[in-house]
Amino acid sequence: SSAGVAYAVLERFELTLEQLIQDETHSTNYLAQSPRARLRIMHDVCQAVAHLHQFDPAIVHGDIQPRNVLFCRVGEAKLCGMGYALREKSPR
């Protein structure tokens, strides 16, 4: 029994967009040859930003760059690196 014990479960990430761009074996096979792959990455990042902007006040990431885009095993791009994130003052 593990009553009273908390566990943190973290998703495993295989590589960053920065690594994917710099590693010619991956980028040649994946990014350079697949417009659909590039669109999926942009879609995933835009979804993450849209989610942050839904909060009231909105959260501004402030540091979107290739090293802050991680890929999990199924190929989904996830946005990380929230160290510069700010909460915008609500105009309401």
Stockholm file with secondary structure:
# STOCKHOLM 1.0

chainA/1-92         SSAGVAYAVLERFELTLEQLIQDETHSTNYLAQSPRARLRIMHDVCQAVAHLHQFDPAIVHGDIQPRNVLFCRVGEAKLCGMGYALREKSPR
#=GR chainA/1-92 SS CCTTCCCCCCCCEEEEHHHHHHCHHHHHHTTTTCHHHHHHHHHHHHHHHHHHHTSSSCEECCCCCGGGEEEETTCCEEECCGGGCEECCCCC
#=GC SS_cons        CCTTCCCCCCCCEEEEHHHHHHCHHHHHHTTTTCHHHHHHHHHHHHHHHHHHHTSSSCEECCCCCGGGEEEETTCCEEECCGGGCEECCCCC
//
